């Protein structure tokens, strides 16, 4: 199992709503899922730039995560996420 941290700053709530409708199926296509998500992340230490939405994603392995982000059939889903505002995803491992 490998994890990814997704950090979204929302400028376009309509794009976020459209993305949420498709994101789960897109993740599942590569064995991924949302482990947990928060619309109110809290800093425990330091002074990080907190996003509007944070999520912990899981994938069976690194290849699955890379397959998800690079899947041409999911380019419209990734475009929706990128149109939300700011979107950063970090693979942890």
N, CA, C and O atoms as CSV, one atom per row, in Angstrom:
chain,resi,resn,atom,element,x,y,z
A,1,UNK,N,N,0.855,-1.177,0.000
A,1,UNK,CA,C,0.000,0.000,0.000
A,1,UNK,C,C,0.894,1.230,0.000
A,1,UNK,O,O,1.904,1.293,0.700
A,2,UNK,N,N,0.491,2.208,-0.808
A,2,UNK,CA,C,1.205,3.482,-0.864
A,2,UNK,C,C,0.171,4.606,-0.777
A,2,UNK,O,O,-0.980,4.437,-1.179
A,3,UNK,N,N,0.594,5.742,-0.253
A,3,UNK,CA,C,-0.331,6.849,-0.025
A,3,UNK,C,C,0.086,8.096,-0.795
A,3,UNK,O,O,1.250,8.271,-1.154
A,4,UNK,N,N,-0.898,8.954,-1.036
A,4,UNK,CA,C,-0.659,10.250,-1.652
A,4,UNK,C,C,-1.464,11.288,-0.868
A,4,UNK,O,O,-2.572,11.020,-0.404
A,5,UNK,N,N,-0.883,12.466,-0.734
A,5,UNK,CA,C,-1.525,13.586,-0.054
A,5,UNK,C,C,-1.998,14.576,-1.115
A,5,UNK,O,O,-1.198,15.065,-1.912
A,6,UNK,N,N,-3.286,14.867,-1.123
A,6,UNK,CA,C,-3.863,15.829,-2.067
A,6,UNK,C,C,-4.247,17.092,-1.313
A,6,UNK,O,O,-4.889,17.038,-0.264
A,7,UNK,N,N,-3.844,18.224,-1.864
A,7,UNK,CA,C,-4.072,19.537,-1.243
A,7,UNK,C,C,-4.748,20.428,-2.276
A,7,UNK,O,O,-4.175,20.708,-3.329
A,8,UNK,N,N,-5.968,20.876,-1.977
A,8,UNK,CA,C,-6.739,21.689,-2.919
A,8,UNK,C,C,-7.107,23.032,-2.309
A,8,UNK,O,O,-7.593,23.100,-1.180
A,9,UNK,N,N,-6.872,24.096,-3.061
A,9,UNK,CA,C,-7.347,25.421,-2.694
A,9,UNK,C,C,-8.458,25.759,-3.682
A,9,UNK,O,O,-8.226,25.843,-4.888
A,10,UNK,N,N,-9.643,25.947,-3.166
A,10,UNK,CA,C,-10.840,26.062,-4.006
A,10,UNK,C,C,-11.098,27.511,-4.420
A,10,UNK,O,O,-11.287,28.398,-3.587
A,11,UNK,N,N,-11.098,27.713,-5.722
A,11,UNK,CA,C,-11.493,29.000,-6.311
A,11,UNK,C,C,-12.769,28.842,-7.123
A,11,UNK,O,O,-13.470,29.817,-7.395
A,12,UNK,N,N,-13.067,27.586,-7.512
A,12,UNK,CA,C,-14.216,27.284,-8.365
A,12,UNK,C,C,-15.021,26.145,-7.724
A,12,UNK,O,O,-14.777,24.975,-8.019
A,13,UNK,N,N,-15.982,26.482,-6.848
A,13,UNK,CA,C,-16.772,25.443,-6.180
A,13,UNK,C,C,-17.559,24.540,-7.133
A,13,UNK,O,O,-17.785,23.369,-6.825
A,14,UNK,N,N,-17.978,25.069,-8.284
A,14,UNK,CA,C,-18.705,24.243,-9.256
A,14,UNK,C,C,-17.805,23.141,-9.808
A,14,UNK,O,O,-18.243,22.004,-9.982
A,15,UNK,N,N,-16.551,23.480,-10.081
A,15,UNK,CA,C,-15.597,22.468,-10.564
A,15,UNK,C,C,-15.350,21.424,-9.480
A,15,UNK,O,O,-15.213,20.239,-9.783
A,16,UNK,N,N,-15.293,21.850,-8.222
A,16,UNK,CA,C,-15.109,20.903,-7.115
A,16,UNK,C,C,-16.281,19.929,-7.057
A,16,UNK,O,O,-16.074,18.727,-6.890
A,17,UNK,N,N,-17.491,20.423,-7.190
A,17,UNK,CA,C,-18.678,19.559,-7.156
A,17,UNK,C,C,-18.647,18.563,-8.318
A,17,UNK,O,O,-18.951,17.385,-8.131
A,18,UNK,N,N,-18.284,19.024,-9.505
A,18,UNK,CA,C,-18.205,18.130,-10.668
A,18,UNK,C,C,-17.097,17.103,-10.480
A,18,UNK,O,O,-17.262,15.942,-10.852
A,19,UNK,N,N,-15.968,17.517,-9.907
A,19,UNK,CA,C,-14.849,16.602,-9.670
A,19,UNK,C,C,-15.240,15.517,-8.670
A,19,UNK,O,O,-14.928,14.343,-8.870
A,20,UNK,N,N,-15.913,15.903,-7.609
A,20,UNK,CA,C,-16.308,14.928,-6.588
A,20,UNK,C,C,-17.202,13.828,-7.155
A,20,UNK,O,O,-17.165,12.691,-6.684
A,21,UNK,N,N,-17.995,14.159,-8.155
A,21,UNK,CA,C,-18.868,13.159,-8.782
A,21,UNK,C,C,-18.081,12.094,-9.535
A,21,UNK,O,O,-18.553,10.967,-9.683
A,22,UNK,N,N,-16.886,12.437,-10.014
A,22,UNK,CA,C,-16.104,11.529,-10.851
A,22,UNK,C,C,-14.857,10.974,-10.177
A,22,UNK,O,O,-14.318,9.961,-10.621
A,23,UNK,N,N,-14.396,11.611,-9.126
A,23,UNK,CA,C,-13.104,11.277,-8.537
A,23,UNK,C,C,-13.027,9.849,-8.009
A,23,UNK,O,O,-12.026,9.168,-8.232
A,24,UNK,N,N,-14.043,9.390,-7.328
A,24,UNK,CA,C,-14.023,8.048,-6.748
A,24,UNK,C,C,-13.888,6.962,-7.796
A,24,UNK,O,O,-13.091,6.039,-7.632
A,25,UNK,N,N,-14.652,7.056,-8.865
A,25,UNK,CA,C,-14.569,6.072,-9.947
A,25,UNK,C,C,-13.209,6.123,-10.635
A,25,UNK,O,O,-12.658,5.092,-11.019
A,26,UNK,N,N,-12.671,7.339,-10.789
A,26,UNK,CA,C,-11.361,7.491,-11.427
A,26,UNK,C,C,-10.272,6.834,-10.580
A,26,UNK,O,O,-9.392,6.158,-11.114
A,27,UNK,N,N,-10.328,7.029,-9.278
A,27,UNK,CA,C,-9.366,6.386,-8.379
A,27,UNK,C,C,-9.512,4.870,-8.421
A,27,UNK,O,O,-8.520,4.148,-8.516
A,28,UNK,N,N,-10.734,4.399,-8.352
A,28,UNK,CA,C,-11.001,2.956,-8.319
A,28,UNK,C,C,-10.486,2.264,-9.576
A,28,UNK,O,O,-10.121,1.089,-9.529
A,29,UNK,N,N,-10.452,2.967,-10.677
A,29,UNK,CA,C,-9.961,2.402,-11.942
A,29,UNK,C,C,-8.523,1.877,-11.806
A,29,UNK,O,O,-8.107,0.973,-12.530
A,30,UNK,N,N,-7.773,2.467,-10.861
A,30,UNK,CA,C,-6.380,2.058,-10.635
A,30,UNK,C,C,-6.176,1.521,-9.219
A,30,UNK,O,O,-5.057,1.522,-8.705
A,31,UNK,N,N,-7.254,1.064,-8.595
A,31,UNK,CA,C,-7.155,0.470,-7.268
A,31,UNK,C,C,-7.026,1.475,-6.148
A,31,UNK,O,O,-6.731,1.102,-5.013
A,32,UNK,N,N,-7.243,2.753,-6.450
A,32,UNK,CA,C,-7.105,3.805,-5.444
A,32,UNK,C,C,-8.404,4.101,-4.731
A,32,UNK,O,O,-9.488,3.724,-5.177
A,33,UNK,N,N,-8.267,4.788,-3.609
A,33,UNK,CA,C,-9.450,5.245,-2.878
A,33,UNK,C,C,-9.067,6.393,-1.953
A,33,UNK,O,O,-7.895,6.593,-1.634
A,34,UNK,N,N,-10.074,7.136,-1.535
A,34,UNK,CA,C,-9.870,8.202,-0.554
A,34,UNK,C,C,-9.967,7.565,0.820
A,34,UNK,O,O,-11.010,7.022,1.184
A,35,UNK,N,N,-8.890,7.628,1.581
A,35,UNK,CA,C,-8.886,7.089,2.940
A,35,UNK,C,C,-9.594,8.039,3.895
A,35,UNK,O,O,-10.394,7.621,4.732
A,36,UNK,N,N,-9.290,9.310,3.757
A,36,UNK,CA,C,-9.931,10.340,4.566
A,36,UNK,C,C,-9.770,11.679,3.859
A,36,UNK,O,O,-8.812,11.894,3.117
A,37,UNK,N,N,-10.711,12.564,4.099
A,37,UNK,CA,C,-10.650,13.906,3.521
A,37,UNK,C,C,-11.224,14.890,4.525
A,37,UNK,O,O,-12.060,14.536,5.356
A,38,UNK,N,N,-10.761,16.130,4.436
A,38,UNK,CA,C,-11.237,17.155,5.351
A,38,UNK,C,C,-11.387,18.474,4.624
A,38,UNK,O,O,-10.510,18.881,3.862
A,39,UNK,N,N,-12.496,19.133,4.862
A,39,UNK,CA,C,-12.700,20.482,4.354
A,39,UNK,C,C,-12.264,21.516,5.390
A,39,UNK,O,O,-12.387,22.721,5.170
A,40,UNK,N,N,-11.753,21.029,6.525
A,40,UNK,CA,C,-11.258,21.918,7.574
A,40,UNK,C,C,-9.979,21.357,8.184
A,40,UNK,O,O,-9.962,21.009,9.365
A,41,UNK,N,N,-8.884,21.262,7.381
A,41,UNK,CA,C,-7.638,20.739,7.942
A,41,UNK,C,C,-7.097,21.668,9.029
A,41,UNK,O,O,-7.287,22.883,8.977
A,42,UNK,N,N,-6.430,21.084,9.997
A,42,UNK,CA,C,-5.899,21.824,11.144
A,42,UNK,C,C,-4.395,21.601,11.256
A,42,UNK,O,O,-3.932,20.461,11.226
A,43,UNK,N,N,-3.642,22.671,11.382
A,43,UNK,CA,C,-2.201,22.561,11.585
A,43,UNK,C,C,-1.932,22.091,13.007
A,43,UNK,O,O,-2.448,22.667,13.966
A,44,UNK,N,N,-1.130,21.049,13.142
A,44,UNK,CA,C,-0.744,20.564,14.470
A,44,UNK,C,C,0.559,21.177,14.929
A,44,UNK,O,O,0.797,21.293,16.131
A,45,UNK,N,N,1.411,21.573,13.994
A,45,UNK,CA,C,2.705,22.145,14.359
A,45,UNK,C,C,3.178,23.034,13.222
A,45,UNK,O,O,2.943,22.732,12.052
A,46,UNK,N,N,3.828,24.101,13.555
A,46,UNK,CA,C,4.330,25.017,12.538
A,46,UNK,C,C,3.237,25.913,12.005
A,46,UNK,O,O,2.173,26.055,12.607
A,47,UNK,N,N,3.519,26.514,10.863
A,47,UNK,CA,C,2.579,27.441,10.233
A,47,UNK,C,C,2.447,27.124,8.748
A,47,UNK,O,O,2.796,27.953,7.907
A,48,UNK,N,N,1.938,25.915,8.408
A,48,UNK,CA,C,1.811,25.555,6.993
A,48,UNK,C,C,0.708,26.348,6.310
A,48,UNK,O,O,-0.199,26.879,6.952
A,49,UNK,N,N,0.815,26.410,4.999
A,49,UNK,CA,C,-0.225,27.007,4.175
A,49,UNK,C,C,-1.344,25.970,4.062
A,49,UNK,O,O,-1.242,25.030,3.274
A,50,UNK,N,N,-2.401,26.139,4.841
A,50,UNK,CA,C,-3.478,25.149,4.872
A,50,UNK,C,C,-4.380,25.260,3.643
A,50,UNK,O,O,-4.760,26.360,3.243
A,51,UNK,N,N,-4.717,24.127,3.055
A,51,UNK,CA,C,-5.624,24.125,1.907
A,51,UNK,C,C,-7.080,24.201,2.357
A,51,UNK,O,O,-7.381,24.093,3.545
A,52,UNK,N,N,-7.969,24.386,1.398
A,52,UNK,CA,C,-9.399,24.333,1.690
A,52,UNK,C,C,-9.855,22.886,1.863
A,52,UNK,O,O,-10.748,22.599,2.660
A,53,UNK,N,N,-9.235,21.982,1.113
A,53,UNK,CA,C,-9.557,20.558,1.175
A,53,UNK,C,C,-8.247,19.774,1.170
A,53,UNK,O,O,-7.352,20.044,0.369
A,54,UNK,N,N,-8.147,18.812,2.064
A,54,UNK,CA,C,-6.991,17.912,2.099
A,54,UNK,C,C,-7.521,16.486,2.099
A,54,UNK,O,O,-8.553,16.196,2.703
A,55,UNK,N,N,-6.801,15.596,1.413
A,55,UNK,CA,C,-7.232,14.199,1.354
A,55,UNK,C,C,-6.017,13.289,1.369
A,55,UNK,O,O,-4.953,13.627,0.850
A,56,UNK,N,N,-6.202,12.134,1.975
A,56,UNK,CA,C,-5.203,11.082,1.940
A,56,UNK,C,C,-5.743,9.994,1.020
A,56,UNK,O,O,-6.792,9.405,1.280
A,57,UNK,N,N,-5.009,9.739,-0.057
A,57,UNK,CA,C,-5.393,8.732,-1.043
A,57,UNK,C,C,-4.528,7.494,-0.845
A,57,UNK,O,O,-3.377,7.600,-0.422
A,58,UNK,N,N,-5.071,6.335,-1.145
A,58,UNK,CA,C,-4.271,5.113,-1.086
A,58,UNK,C,C,-4.345,4.393,-2.426
A,58,UNK,O,O,-5.348,4.463,-3.136
A,59,UNK,N,N,-3.260,3.701,-2.754
A,59,UNK,CA,C,-3.152,2.883,-3.956
A,59,UNK,C,C,-2.458,1.588,-3.575
A,59,UNK,O,O,-1.710,1.550,-2.598
A,60,UNK,N,N,-2.695,0.529,-4.333
A,60,UNK,CA,C,-2.045,-0.740,-4.012
A,60,UNK,C,C,-0.517,-0.650,-4.070
A,60,UNK,O,O,0.178,-1.305,-3.293
A,61,UNK,N,N,0.002,0.169,-5.000
A,61,UNK,CA,C,1.444,0.299,-5.169
A,61,UNK,C,C,1.740,1.567,-5.967
A,61,UNK,O,O,0.829,2.238,-6.452
A,62,UNK,N,N,3.009,1.880,-6.091
A,62,UNK,CA,C,3.460,3.085,-6.793
A,62,UNK,C,C,2.997,3.091,-8.256
A,62,UNK,O,O,2.568,4.124,-8.771
A,63,UNK,N,N,3.086,1.946,-8.911
A,63,UNK,CA,C,2.696,1.857,-10.317
A,63,UNK,C,C,1.221,2.198,-10.516
A,63,UNK,O,O,0.855,2.814,-11.517
A,64,UNK,N,N,0.382,1.801,-9.574
A,64,UNK,CA,C,-1.050,2.121,-9.654
A,64,UNK,C,C,-1.280,3.617,-9.534
A,64,UNK,O,O,-2.095,4.183,-10.262
A,65,UNK,N,N,-0.563,4.261,-8.614
A,65,UNK,CA,C,-0.698,5.711,-8.450
A,65,UNK,C,C,-0.240,6.436,-9.708
A,65,UNK,O,O,-0.903,7.364,-10.171
A,66,UNK,N,N,0.888,6.015,-10.258
A,66,UNK,CA,C,1.384,6.633,-11.487
A,66,UNK,C,C,0.454,6.344,-12.665
A,66,UNK,O,O,0.276,7.192,-13.539
A,67,UNK,N,N,-0.133,5.158,-12.688
A,67,UNK,CA,C,-1.109,4.831,-13.724
A,67,UNK,C,C,-2.319,5.739,-13.655
A,67,UNK,O,O,-2.826,6.176,-14.688
A,68,UNK,N,N,-2.787,6.028,-12.449
A,68,UNK,CA,C,-3.945,6.907,-12.252
A,68,UNK,C,C,-3.655,8.318,-12.757
A,68,UNK,O,O,-4.450,8.884,-13.507
A,69,UNK,N,N,-2.542,8.877,-12.356
A,69,UNK,CA,C,-2.265,10.272,-12.720
A,69,UNK,C,C,-1.925,10.411,-14.202
A,69,UNK,O,O,-2.122,11.478,-14.784
A,70,UNK,N,N,-1.421,9.350,-14.811
A,70,UNK,CA,C,-1.003,9.413,-16.216
A,70,UNK,C,C,-1.993,8.763,-17.191
A,70,UNK,O,O,-1.706,8.675,-18.385
A,71,UNK,N,N,-3.138,8.312,-16.710
A,71,UNK,CA,C,-4.125,7.635,-17.547
A,71,UNK,C,C,-4.795,8.637,-18.489
A,71,UNK,O,O,-5.506,9.529,-18.025
A,72,UNK,N,N,-4.584,8.508,-19.804
A,72,UNK,CA,C,-5.195,9.443,-20.751
A,72,UNK,C,C,-6.725,9.434,-20.701
A,72,UNK,O,O,-7.362,10.441,-21.012
A,73,UNK,N,N,-7.308,8.314,-20.316
A,73,UNK,CA,C,-8.768,8.233,-20.227
A,73,UNK,C,C,-9.309,9.072,-19.066
A,73,UNK,O,O,-10.507,9.353,-19.008
A,74,UNK,N,N,-8.432,9.472,-18.144
A,74,UNK,CA,C,-8.860,10.272,-16.992
A,74,UNK,C,C,-8.444,11.741,-17.118
A,74,UNK,O,O,-8.553,12.498,-16.153
A,75,UNK,N,N,-7.977,12.142,-18.278
A,75,UNK,CA,C,-7.502,13.519,-18.434
A,75,UNK,C,C,-8.594,14.547,-18.139
A,75,UNK,O,O,-8.297,15.618,-17.610
A,76,UNK,N,N,-9.851,14.242,-18.472
A,76,UNK,CA,C,-10.935,15.183,-18.179
A,76,UNK,C,C,-11.169,15.303,-16.670
A,76,UNK,O,O,-11.494,16.384,-16.180
A,77,UNK,N,N,-11.009,14.216,-15.941
A,77,UNK,CA,C,-11.180,14.242,-14.483
A,77,UNK,C,C,-10.058,15.058,-13.846
A,77,UNK,O,O,-10.307,15.879,-12.963
A,78,UNK,N,N,-8.829,14.830,-14.293
A,78,UNK,CA,C,-7.693,15.593,-13.757
A,78,UNK,C,C,-7.826,17.076,-14.112
A,78,UNK,O,O,-7.450,17.936,-13.315
A,79,UNK,N,N,-8.352,17.379,-15.290
A,79,UNK,CA,C,-8.572,18.772,-15.685
A,79,UNK,C,C,-9.596,19.437,-14.769
A,79,UNK,O,O,-9.435,20.599,-14.396
A,80,UNK,N,N,-10.649,18.703,-14.407
A,80,UNK,CA,C,-11.634,19.249,-13.462
A,80,UNK,C,C,-10.965,19.617,-12.142
A,80,UNK,O,O,-11.197,20.696,-11.597
A,81,UNK,N,N,-10.122,18.696,-11.628
A,81,UNK,CA,C,-9.428,18.954,-10.363
A,81,UNK,C,C,-8.534,20.183,-10.475
A,81,UNK,O,O,-8.501,21.018,-9.572
A,82,UNK,N,N,-7.824,20.287,-11.564
A,82,UNK,CA,C,-6.914,21.424,-11.741
A,82,UNK,C,C,-7.672,22.738,-11.900
A,82,UNK,O,O,-7.135,23.800,-11.586
A,83,UNK,N,N,-8.909,22.679,-12.382
A,83,UNK,CA,C,-9.720,23.886,-12.541
A,83,UNK,C,C,-10.412,24.318,-11.254
A,83,UNK,O,O,-11.077,25.353,-11.225
A,84,UNK,N,N,-10.260,23.539,-10.200
A,84,UNK,CA,C,-10.833,23.915,-8.903
A,84,UNK,C,C,-10.167,25.180,-8.391
A,84,UNK,O,O,-10.815,26.033,-7.783
A,85,UNK,N,N,-8.890,25.294,-8.637
A,85,UNK,CA,C,-8.074,26.407,-8.140
A,85,UNK,C,C,-6.639,25.950,-8.143
A,85,UNK,O,O,-6.002,25.878,-9.194
A,86,UNK,N,N,-6.130,25.644,-6.978
A,86,UNK,CA,C,-4.787,25.100,-6.845
A,86,UNK,C,C,-4.902,23.634,-6.429
A,86,UNK,O,O,-5.688,23.288,-5.547
A,87,UNK,N,N,-4.119,22.791,-7.067
A,87,UNK,CA,C,-4.181,21.355,-6.804
A,87,UNK,C,C,-2.774,20.776,-6.761
A,87,UNK,O,O,-2.059,20.801,-7.763
A,88,UNK,N,N,-2.379,20.259,-5.615
A,88,UNK,CA,C,-1.086,19.599,-5.454
A,88,UNK,C,C,-1.325,18.201,-4.925
A,88,UNK,O,O,-2.119,18.005,-4.005
A,89,UNK,N,N,-0.634,17.220,-5.507
A,89,UNK,CA,C,-0.727,15.847,-5.024
A,89,UNK,C,C,0.707,15.327,-4.862
A,89,UNK,O,O,1.521,15.406,-5.782
A,90,UNK,N,N,0.991,14.799,-3.680
A,90,UNK,CA,C,2.327,14.326,-3.369
A,90,UNK,C,C,2.261,12.832,-3.057
A,90,UNK,O,O,1.526,12.404,-2.168
A,91,UNK,N,N,3.034,12.054,-3.798
A,91,UNK,CA,C,3.115,10.614,-3.545
A,91,UNK,C,C,4.078,10.395,-2.384
A,91,UNK,O,O,5.205,10.891,-2.402
A,92,UNK,N,N,3.635,9.658,-1.386
A,92,UNK,CA,C,4.436,9.421,-0.182
A,92,UNK,C,C,5.044,8.035,-0.248
A,92,UNK,O,O,4.473,7.079,0.276
A,93,UNK,N,N,6.156,7.920,-0.865
A,93,UNK,CA,C,6.845,6.638,-0.945
A,93,UNK,C,C,7.209,6.256,-2.338
A,93,UNK,O,O,7.796,5.195,-2.554
